[in-house]
Amino acid sequence: MSGQHRLIATFDEMARAREAILALERVGIEGSNVTLESADRDGPPLQPTDTRGRDRQLGGDVGHRVGLGALLGTVAGAILGLAVGLLAFSGAGVWASTIGAGIAGGAAGGVLGGVSGLGTSGAWQRTYAEVPEDHVVVGVHHTDREIVDDAEHTLREHGPDELERYDPEGRRIS
């Protein structure tokens, strides 16, 4: 990574690091420029061989988003279906329109809710690994200083315990 600007943020909780990585992805920082490590080099690795606990937590998080998206989509679809039904149909057609649109809205909302919060980078996926809670490090590296400036602003919004910045020669500048 020589010749690259580097930013290192330390978090005391994996959940906070996960949110920071998602925020970096949302502002356009490529996943290949984001790393996640344990600050304790002698501690456990970030990719455990038994992933059942990690998978259960990830499934729970996704399931929560699916449920919320389905609920909101159902309500929005039913309201839209009722409005269209009142304008275009009479009698049972109003109810059919309302129910049909509610079902479609719930399905669409569930899908959108499920995928909306998922990160795609390897660093984000490793946020579901078991590491010492007080030793989570998120790193950003890039040759473009402005991209690292954006990353620094984003990470500061997520309140890291420590934030260090290095120039392309490896000198600490903050």
GROMACS elastic network, one bead per residue, 0.5 to 0.9 nm:
[ bonds ]
;  ai    aj funct       b0    kb
    1     4     6  0.57411   500
    1     5     6  0.84873   500
    1     6     6  0.84451   500
    1   141     6  0.73705   500
    1   142     6  0.82750   500
    1   143     6  0.89806   500
    1   168     6  0.84134   500
    2     5     6  0.83198   500
    2   168     6  0.61246   500
    2   169     6  0.68324   500
    2   170     6  0.75137   500
    3   142     6  0.84285   500
    3   143     6  0.64500   500
    3   167     6  0.80925   500
    3   169     6  0.63915   500
    3   170     6  0.83628   500
    4   141     6  0.59971   500
    4   142     6  0.50232   500
    4   144     6  0.75451   500
    4   145     6  0.82872   500
    4   166     6  0.86270   500
    4   167     6  0.70639   500
    4   169     6  0.78840   500
    4   170     6  0.84882   500
    5   140     6  0.81665   500
    5   141     6  0.55715   500
    5   142     6  0.54588   500
    5   143     6  0.58132   500
    5   144     6  0.72658   500
    5   145     6  0.62752   500
    5   148     6  0.67300   500
    5   165     6  0.76136   500
    5   166     6  0.59063   500
    5   169     6  0.82956   500
    5   170     6  0.80514   500
    6   139     6  0.71311   500
    6   140     6  0.57067   500
    6   142     6  0.67771   500
    6   143     6  0.87636   500
    6   148     6  0.72077   500
    6   164     6  0.82614   500
    6   165     6  0.57408   500
    6   166     6  0.50456   500
    6   167     6  0.65666   500
    6   168     6  0.73440   500
    6   170     6  0.80639   500
    7   138     6  0.82635   500
    7   139     6  0.55801   500
    7   140     6  0.50890   500
    7   141     6  0.63932   500
    7   148     6  0.70360   500
    7   151     6  0.80066   500
    7   152     6  0.70443   500
    7   163     6  0.71654   500
    7   164     6  0.57395   500
    7   166     6  0.63331   500
    7   167     6  0.89679   500
    8   137     6  0.67442   500
    8   138     6  0.59133   500
    8   140     6  0.65771   500
    8   141     6  0.87895   500
    8   162     6  0.79423   500
    8   163     6  0.56686   500
    8   164     6  0.51139   500
    8   165     6  0.63446   500
    8   166     6  0.84298   500
    9    17     6  0.87429   500
    9   136     6  0.83725   500
    9   137     6  0.56145   500
    9   138     6  0.51829   500
    9   139     6  0.62657   500
    9   140     6  0.86052   500
    9   152     6  0.88480   500
    9   155     6  0.73112   500
    9   156     6  0.87427   500
    9   160     6  0.58283   500
    9   161     6  0.73345   500
    9   162     6  0.56062   500
    9   164     6  0.64679   500
    9   165     6  0.88036   500
   10    17     6  0.81544   500
   10    39     6  0.78991   500
   10   134     6  0.84971   500
   10   135     6  0.70907   500
   10   136     6  0.57080   500
   10   138     6  0.63784   500
   10   139     6  0.86931   500
   10   160     6  0.55755   500
   10   161     6  0.55194   500
   10   162     6  0.51170   500
   10   163     6  0.65317   500
   10   164     6  0.87835   500
   11    14     6  0.71672   500
   11    15     6  0.89948   500
   11    16     6  0.66583   500
   11    17     6  0.60539   500
   11   133     6  0.82130   500
   11   134     6  0.67069   500
   11   135     6  0.67524   500
   11   136     6  0.51907   500
   11   137     6  0.62044   500
   11   138     6  0.78172   500
   11   159     6  0.80891   500
   11   160     6  0.51189   500
   11   161     6  0.54471   500
   11   162     6  0.73418   500
   12    15     6  0.89301   500
   12    16     6  0.76844   500
   12    17     6  0.82405   500
   12   132     6  0.85690   500
   12   133     6  0.54942   500
   12   135     6  0.60078   500
   12   136     6  0.62063   500
   12   137     6  0.87942   500
   12   160     6  0.79619   500
   12   161     6  0.69638   500
   13    16     6  0.54452   500
   13    17     6  0.65780   500
   13    18     6  0.88046   500
   13   132     6  0.84818   500
   13   134     6  0.60841   500
   13   135     6  0.77967   500
   13   136     6  0.67987   500
   14    18     6  0.60602   500
   14    19     6  0.86684   500
   14   127     6  0.60534   500
   14   128     6  0.76766   500
   14   129     6  0.86306   500
   14   130     6  0.85378   500
   14   131     6  0.79177   500
   14   132     6  0.86966   500
   14   133     6  0.62163   500
   14   134     6  0.83652   500
   14   135     6  0.86195   500
   14   136     6  0.63686   500
   15    18     6  0.50072   500
   15    19     6  0.63284   500
   15    20     6  0.86732   500
   15   127     6  0.74105   500
   15   128     6  0.85378   500
   16    19     6  0.51747   500
   16    20     6  0.62234   500
   16    21     6  0.87092   500
   16   158     6  0.72076   500
   16   159     6  0.84595   500
   16   160     6  0.82094   500
   17    20     6  0.50078   500
   17    21     6  0.61890   500
   17    22     6  0.86332   500
   17    36     6  0.83934   500
   17   124     6  0.85922   500
   17   127     6  0.71120   500
   17   136     6  0.69710   500
   17   137     6  0.75730   500
   17   138     6  0.67121   500
   17   158     6  0.83653   500
   17   160     6  0.83044   500
   18    21     6  0.52004   500
   18    22     6  0.62446   500
   18    23     6  0.86149   500
   18   119     6  0.88837   500
   18   123     6  0.86099   500
   18   124     6  0.61160   500
   18   125     6  0.86419   500
   18   126     6  0.87691   500
   18   127     6  0.55499   500
   18   128     6  0.82242   500
   19    22     6  0.50888   500
   19    23     6  0.61232   500
   19    24     6  0.86431   500
   19   124     6  0.88268   500
   19   158     6  0.76555   500
   20    23     6  0.50254   500
   20    24     6  0.62164   500
   20    25     6  0.87257   500
   20   138     6  0.81699   500
   20   154     6  0.75054   500
   20   155     6  0.60459   500
   20   157     6  0.84760   500
   20   158     6  0.59866   500
   20   159     6  0.89636   500
   20   160     6  0.88691   500
   21    24     6  0.50178   500
   21    25     6  0.63040   500
   21    26     6  0.86404   500
   21    31     6  0.86622   500
   21    34     6  0.76609   500
   21    35     6  0.89283   500
   21    36     6  0.87921   500
   21   119     6  0.79078   500
   21   121     6  0.86705   500
   21   123     6  0.74728   500
   21   124     6  0.60632   500
   21   127     6  0.88126   500
   21   138     6  0.75421   500
   21   155     6  0.84431   500
   22    25     6  0.51114   500
   22    26     6  0.61781   500
   22    27     6  0.88290   500
   22   117     6  0.78326   500
   22   118     6  0.78892   500
   22   119     6  0.58679   500
   22   120     6  0.88163   500
   22   124     6  0.70570   500
   23    27     6  0.63841   500
   23    28     6  0.87940   500
   23    29     6  0.88438   500
   23   154     6  0.67999   500
   23   155     6  0.79870   500
   23   158     6  0.86701   500
   24    27     6  0.53681   500
   24    28     6  0.65492   500
   24    29     6  0.53762   500
   24    30     6  0.80828   500
   24    31     6  0.84936   500
   24    34     6  0.83343   500
   24   150     6  0.86327   500
   24   151     6  0.63180   500
   24   154     6  0.65339   500
   24   155     6  0.75781   500
   25    28     6  0.51618   500
   25    29     6  0.50545   500
   25    30     6  0.63670   500
   25    31     6  0.67522   500
   25    34     6  0.89507   500
   25   119     6  0.72650   500
   25   120     6  0.83227   500
   25   121     6  0.82291   500
   26    29     6  0.73457   500
   26   119     6  0.89647   500
   27   150     6  0.79668   500
   27   151     6  0.81433   500
   27   154     6  0.80254   500
   28    31     6  0.89026   500
   28   147     6  0.88354   500
   29    32     6  0.84510   500
   29    33     6  0.69361   500
   29    34     6  0.76713   500
   29   140     6  0.85688   500
   29   147     6  0.72797   500
   29   148     6  0.87176   500
   29   150     6  0.85251   500
   29   151     6  0.72449   500
   30    33     6  0.55231   500
   30    34     6  0.70852   500
   30   121     6  0.79587   500
   31    34     6  0.52468   500
   31    35     6  0.79898   500
   31   119     6  0.88418   500
   31   120     6  0.71894   500
   31   122     6  0.70654   500
   31   123     6  0.71679   500
   31   124     6  0.82707   500
   32    35     6  0.77111   500
   32   121     6  0.70253   500
   32   122     6  0.80380   500
   32   123     6  0.85410   500
   32   141     6  0.89288   500
   33   139     6  0.80416   500
   33   140     6  0.55676   500
   33   141     6  0.53224   500
   33   142     6  0.63251   500
   34   121     6  0.78868   500
   34   122     6  0.85476   500
   34   123     6  0.64539   500
   34   124     6  0.87965   500
   34   138     6  0.70640   500
   34   139     6  0.55579   500
   34   141     6  0.67087   500
   35   121     6  0.89759   500
   35   122     6  0.79812   500
   35   123     6  0.53214   500
   35   124     6  0.86092   500
   35   137     6  0.80169   500
   35   138     6  0.56676   500
   35   140     6  0.64162   500
   35   141     6  0.84032   500
   36    46     6  0.82743   500
   36   122     6  0.85006   500
   36   123     6  0.51348   500
   36   124     6  0.77905   500
   36   126     6  0.71544   500
   36   127     6  0.75906   500
   36   136     6  0.72434   500
   36   137     6  0.56525   500
   36   139     6  0.62931   500
   37    40     6  0.85525   500
   37    41     6  0.86090   500
   37    45     6  0.84657   500
   37    46     6  0.68002   500
   37   123     6  0.84400   500
   37   126     6  0.87625   500
   37   135     6  0.82541   500
   37   136     6  0.61292   500
   37   137     6  0.51478   500
   37   138     6  0.66050   500
   37   139     6  0.80482   500
   38    41     6  0.64283   500
   38    42     6  0.89357   500
   38    43     6  0.73430   500
   38    44     6  0.79615   500
   38    45     6  0.74214   500
   38    46     6  0.68306   500
   38   131     6  0.66867   500
   38   132     6  0.75360   500
   38   134     6  0.89779   500
   38   135     6  0.53936   500
   38   136     6  0.50058   500
   38   137     6  0.59187   500
   38   138     6  0.88990   500
   39    42     6  0.88050   500
   39    43     6  0.82855   500
   39   132     6  0.88134   500
   39   134     6  0.84168   500
   39   136     6  0.58471   500
   39   137     6  0.59120   500
   40    43     6  0.51365   500
   40    44     6  0.81281   500
   40   132     6  0.80638   500
   40   135     6  0.61733   500
   40   136     6  0.85052   500
   41    44     6  0.79816   500
   41    45     6  0.83915   500
   42    45     6  0.85995   500
   43   131     6  0.77361   500
   43   132     6  0.76078   500
   44    47     6  0.85674   500
   44    48     6  0.80614   500
   44   130     6  0.80173   500
   44   131     6  0.63543   500
   44   132     6  0.78996   500
   45    48     6  0.64303   500
   45   129     6  0.85108   500
   45   130     6  0.82489   500
   45   131     6  0.72735   500
   46   126     6  0.63937   500
   46   127     6  0.82017   500
   46   128     6  0.87536   500
   46   129     6  0.55298   500
   46   130     6  0.65922   500
   46   131     6  0.62793   500
   47    50     6  0.86942   500
   47    51     6  0.81956   500
   47   126     6  0.66434   500
   47   128     6  0.89161   500
   47   129     6  0.58717   500
   47   130     6  0.78708   500
   48    51     6  0.62192   500
   48    54     6  0.89655   500
   48   129     6  0.64924   500
   48   130     6  0.71676   500
   50    53     6  0.76646   500
   50    54     6  0.84394   500
   51    54     6  0.51719   500
   51    55     6  0.59219   500
   51    56     6  0.84635   500
   51   128     6  0.88355   500
   51   129     6  0.76254   500
   52    55     6  0.51001   500
   52    56     6  0.60272   500
   52    57     6  0.86267   500
   53    56     6  0.51145   500
   53    57     6  0.62661   500
   53    58     6  0.86253   500
   53   128     6  0.84265   500
   53   129     6  0.83700   500
   53   130     6  0.84904   500
   54    57     6  0.52449   500
   54    58     6  0.61597   500
   54    59     6  0.85181   500
   54   126     6  0.89687   500
   54   127     6  0.87863   500
   54   128     6  0.50253   500
   54   129     6  0.58222   500
   54   130     6  0.74804   500
   55    58     6  0.50513   500
   55    59     6  0.59289   500
   55    60     6  0.84603   500
   55   128     6  0.76340   500
   56    59     6  0.50770   500
   56    60     6  0.61340   500
   56    61     6  0.86821   500
   57    60     6  0.50816   500
   57    61     6  0.62594   500
   57    62     6  0.86760   500
   57   128     6  0.72845   500
   58    61     6  0.51413   500
   58    62     6  0.61915   500
   58    63     6  0.84425   500
   58   128     6  0.69011   500
   59    62     6  0.51517   500
   59    63     6  0.58610   500
   59    64     6  0.85051   500
   60    64     6  0.61414   500
   60    65     6  0.87295   500
   61    64     6  0.52764   500
   61    65     6  0.65399   500
   61    66     6  0.88092   500
   61   114     6  0.88119   500
   61   117     6  0.88415   500
   62    65     6  0.51565   500
   62    66     6  0.61634   500
   62    67     6  0.86712   500
   62   113     6  0.79944   500
   62   114     6  0.53905   500
   62   115     6  0.77172   500
   62   117     6  0.77012   500
   62   118     6  0.77974   500
   63    66     6  0.50062   500
   63    67     6  0.61529   500
   63    68     6  0.86065   500
   63   113     6  0.88659   500
   63   114     6  0.69240   500
   64    67     6  0.52424   500
   64    68     6  0.62485   500
   64    69     6  0.85672   500
   64   113     6  0.85112   500
   64   114     6  0.80642   500
   65    68     6  0.51717   500
   65    69     6  0.59678   500
   65    70     6  0.84390   500
   65   110     6  0.75445   500
   65   112     6  0.85914   500
   65   114     6  0.52372   500
   65   115     6  0.82208   500
   65   116     6  0.80253   500
   65   117     6  0.76001   500
   66    69     6  0.51297   500
   66    70     6  0.59926   500
   66    71     6  0.85406   500
   66   109     6  0.74109   500
   66   111     6  0.64725   500
   66   112     6  0.74947   500
   66   115     6  0.81911   500
   67    70     6  0.51222   500
   67    71     6  0.61500   500
   67    72     6  0.86530   500
   67   109     6  0.85579   500
   67   110     6  0.62376   500
   67   113     6  0.75518   500
   67   114     6  0.82400   500
   68    71     6  0.51616   500
   68    72     6  0.62128   500
   68    73     6  0.84334   500
   68   109     6  0.79953   500
   68   110     6  0.72789   500
   68   113     6  0.68000   500
   68   114     6  0.89665   500
   69    72     6  0.52301   500
   69    73     6  0.58591   500
   69    74     6  0.83924   500
   69   106     6  0.72566   500
   69   107     6  0.85762   500
   69   108     6  0.79966   500
   69   111     6  0.73765   500
   69   112     6  0.65809   500
   69   114     6  0.73810   500
   70    73     6  0.50105   500
   70    74     6  0.59106   500
   70    75     6  0.85596   500
   70   105     6  0.73079   500
   70   107     6  0.60987   500
   70   108     6  0.71459   500
   70   111     6  0.77110   500
   70   112     6  0.85179   500
   70   113     6  0.72650   500
   71    74     6  0.51883   500
   71    75     6  0.63326   500
   71    76     6  0.86660   500
   71   105     6  0.87261   500
   71   106     6  0.61758   500
   71   109     6  0.73232   500
   71   110     6  0.77127   500
   72    75     6  0.52432   500
   72    76     6  0.61264   500
   72    77     6  0.84310   500
   72   105     6  0.80666   500
   72   106     6  0.71112   500
   72   109     6  0.65851   500
   72   110     6  0.85995   500
   73    76     6  0.51086   500
   73    77     6  0.58096   500
   73    78     6  0.83478   500
   73   102     6  0.72554   500
   73   103     6  0.84040   500
   73   104     6  0.79659   500
   73   107     6  0.72470   500
   73   108     6  0.65676   500
   73   110     6  0.72215   500
   74    77     6  0.50900   500
   74    78     6  0.59520   500
   74    79     6  0.85151   500
   74   101     6  0.77014   500
   74   103     6  0.60938   500
   74   104     6  0.73385   500
   74   107     6  0.77139   500
   74   108     6  0.86526   500
   74   109     6  0.73003   500
   75    78     6  0.52097   500
   75    79     6  0.62077   500
   75    80     6  0.86181   500
   75   102     6  0.64224   500
   75   105     6  0.75265   500
   75   106     6  0.76419   500
   76    79     6  0.52508   500
   76    80     6  0.61881   500
   76    81     6  0.84932   500
   76   101     6  0.85427   500
   76   102     6  0.71627   500
   76   105     6  0.66042   500
   76   106     6  0.83687   500
   77    80     6  0.51050   500
   77    81     6  0.58853   500
   77    82     6  0.84363   500
   77    98     6  0.74853   500
   77    99     6  0.84184   500
   77   100     6  0.82248   500
   77   103     6  0.72810   500
   77   104     6  0.67856   500
   77   106     6  0.71203   500
   78    82     6  0.59459   500
   78    83     6  0.85014   500
   78    97     6  0.80585   500
   78    99     6  0.62771   500
   78   100     6  0.77360   500
   78   101     6  0.54163   500
   78   103     6  0.78330   500
   78   104     6  0.89121   500
   78   105     6  0.74334   500
   79    82     6  0.51299   500
   79    83     6  0.62474   500
   79    84     6  0.86936   500
   79    98     6  0.70216   500
   79   101     6  0.82244   500
   79   102     6  0.76904   500
   80    83     6  0.51427   500
   80    84     6  0.62185   500
   80    85     6  0.84190   500
   80    97     6  0.88477   500
   80    98     6  0.73838   500
   80   101     6  0.70462   500
   80   102     6  0.82159   500
   81    84     6  0.51450   500
   81    85     6  0.58105   500
   81    86     6  0.84554   500
   81    94     6  0.78205   500
   81    95     6  0.84337   500
   81    96     6  0.84302   500
   81    97     6  0.50399   500
   81    99     6  0.72596   500
   81   100     6  0.72842   500
   81   102     6  0.69278   500
   82    86     6  0.60219   500
   82    87     6  0.85715   500
   82    94     6  0.62603   500
   82    95     6  0.72749   500
   82    96     6  0.89158   500
   82    97     6  0.64025   500
   82    99     6  0.83662   500
   82   101     6  0.82459   500
   83    86     6  0.53019   500
   83    87     6  0.64042   500
   83    88     6  0.87065   500
   83    94     6  0.85199   500
   83    97     6  0.88631   500
   83    98     6  0.80843   500
   84    87     6  0.51659   500
   84    88     6  0.59514   500
   84    89     6  0.78586   500
   84    94     6  0.78755   500
   84    97     6  0.72451   500
   84    98     6  0.81543   500
   85    88     6  0.52514   500
   85    89     6  0.50912   500
   85    90     6  0.72426   500
   85    93     6  0.64234   500
   85    95     6  0.72850   500
   85    96     6  0.79191   500
   85    97     6  0.53511   500
   85    98     6  0.67001   500
   86    89     6  0.58196   500
   86    90     6  0.67213   500
   86    93     6  0.85501   500
   86    94     6  0.58151   500
   86    97     6  0.88993   500
   87    90     6  0.83148   500
   87    94     6  0.86839   500
   88    93     6  0.83966   500
   88    94     6  0.80671   500
   89    92     6  0.80378   500
   89    93     6  0.51889   500
   89    94     6  0.56343   500
   89    97     6  0.83683   500
   90    93     6  0.54951   500
   90    94     6  0.57555   500
   90    95     6  0.88615   500
   91    94     6  0.59044   500
   91    95     6  0.74314   500
   92    95     6  0.52516   500
   92    96     6  0.61666   500
   92    97     6  0.85779   500
   93    97     6  0.59820   500
   93    98     6  0.84587   500
   94    97     6  0.52068   500
   94    98     6  0.61750   500
   94    99     6  0.86753   500
   95    98     6  0.50136   500
   95    99     6  0.60477   500
   95   100     6  0.83685   500
   96    99     6  0.52493   500
   96   100     6  0.58819   500
   96   101     6  0.83429   500
   97   100     6  0.52304   500
   97   101     6  0.59598   500
   97   102     6  0.83383   500
   98   101     6  0.53758   500
   98   102     6  0.60202   500
   98   103     6  0.86827   500
   99   102     6  0.50056   500
   99   103     6  0.61999   500
   99   104     6  0.86456   500
  100   103     6  0.52295   500
  100   104     6  0.62346   500
  100   105     6  0.84974   500
  101   104     6  0.50396   500
  101   105     6  0.58606   500
  101   106     6  0.83809   500
  102   105     6  0.50492   500
  102   106     6  0.60128   500
  102   107     6  0.86192   500
  103   106     6  0.51058   500
  103   107     6  0.62785   500
  103   108     6  0.86872   500
  104   107     6  0.52071   500
  104   108     6  0.62026   500
  104   109     6  0.84440   500
  105   108     6  0.51554   500
  105   109     6  0.58450   500
  105   110     6  0.83812   500
  106   109     6  0.50304   500
  106   110     6  0.59688   500
  106   111     6  0.86293   500
  107   110     6  0.51699   500
  107   111     6  0.63795   500
  107   112     6  0.87000   500
  108   111     6  0.52758   500
  108   112     6  0.61656   500
  108   113     6  0.84274   500
  109   112     6  0.51076   500
  109   113     6  0.57966   500
  109   114     6  0.83788   500
  110   113     6  0.50844   500
  110   114     6  0.60685   500
  110   115     6  0.87666   500
  111   114     6  0.51891   500
  111   115     6  0.64262   500
  111   116     6  0.84624   500
  112   115     6  0.54559   500
  112   116     6  0.57437   500
  113   116     6  0.53172   500
  113   117     6  0.73293   500
  114   117     6  0.68849   500
  114   118     6  0.75774   500
  115   118     6  0.54998   500
  115   119     6  0.87217   500
  116   119     6  0.85199   500
  118   124     6  0.84632   500
  118   125     6  0.89122   500
  119   122     6  0.85515   500
  119   123     6  0.87801   500
  119   124     6  0.57108   500
  119   125     6  0.71842   500
  120   123     6  0.83478   500
  120   124     6  0.66499   500
  120   125     6  0.72215   500
  121   124     6  0.52718   500
  121   125     6  0.64949   500
  121   126     6  0.87990   500
  122   125     6  0.50567   500
  122   126     6  0.62236   500
  122   127     6  0.88545   500
  123   126     6  0.51831   500
  123   127     6  0.66506   500
  123   138     6  0.82850   500
  124   127     6  0.52788   500
  124   128     6  0.78367   500
  125   128     6  0.61163   500
  125   129     6  0.79335   500
  126   129     6  0.52204   500
  126   130     6  0.86769   500
  127   130     6  0.80544   500
  127   131     6  0.89142   500
  127   136     6  0.89928   500
  130   133     6  0.82509   500
  131   134     6  0.84167   500
  131   135     6  0.72658   500
  131   136     6  0.74595   500
  132   135     6  0.54974   500
  132   136     6  0.74217   500
  133   136     6  0.66865   500
  140   148     6  0.69888   500
  140   151     6  0.72222   500
  140   152     6  0.86846   500
  141   144     6  0.88500   500
  141   147     6  0.88958   500
  141   148     6  0.69637   500
  142   145     6  0.71102   500
  142   147     6  0.70189   500
  142   148     6  0.65003   500
  143   147     6  0.83001   500
  143   148     6  0.83761   500
  143   168     6  0.77047   500
  144   147     6  0.55684   500
  144   148     6  0.68029   500
  144   149     6  0.88955   500
  145   148     6  0.51669   500
  145   149     6  0.61268   500
  145   150     6  0.87432   500
  145   167     6  0.88505   500
  146   150     6  0.62293   500
  146   151     6  0.85623   500
  147   150     6  0.51078   500
  147   151     6  0.62306   500
  147   152     6  0.86310   500
  148   152     6  0.60312   500
  148   153     6  0.85988   500
  149   152     6  0.50829   500
  149   153     6  0.63387   500
  149   154     6  0.87045   500
  150   153     6  0.51940   500
  150   154     6  0.62426   500
  150   155     6  0.86436   500
  151   154     6  0.50471   500
  151   155     6  0.60268   500
  151   156     6  0.84818   500
  152   155     6  0.51450   500
  152   156     6  0.60415   500
  152   157     6  0.86710   500
  152   163     6  0.82580   500
  152   165     6  0.84458   500
  153   156     6  0.52245   500
  153   157     6  0.65086   500
  154   157     6  0.52892   500
  154   158     6  0.69463   500
  155   158     6  0.52144   500
  155   159     6  0.68491   500
  155   160     6  0.69242   500
  155   163     6  0.82816   500
  156   159     6  0.52796   500
  156   160     6  0.65246   500
  156   163     6  0.78364   500
  157   160     6  0.83301   500
  159   162     6  0.84059   500
  160   163     6  0.64233   500
  163   174     6  0.77269   500
  164   172     6  0.71059   500
  164   173     6  0.75828   500
  164   174     6  0.54652   500
  165   171     6  0.83892   500
  165   172     6  0.57648   500
  165   173     6  0.55577   500
  165   174     6  0.51560   500
  166   169     6  0.76830   500
  166   170     6  0.54117   500
  166   171     6  0.52525   500
  166   173     6  0.54381   500
  166   174     6  0.72733   500
  167   170     6  0.53324   500
  167   171     6  0.54604   500
  167   172     6  0.65474   500
  167   173     6  0.66327   500
  168   171     6  0.74901   500
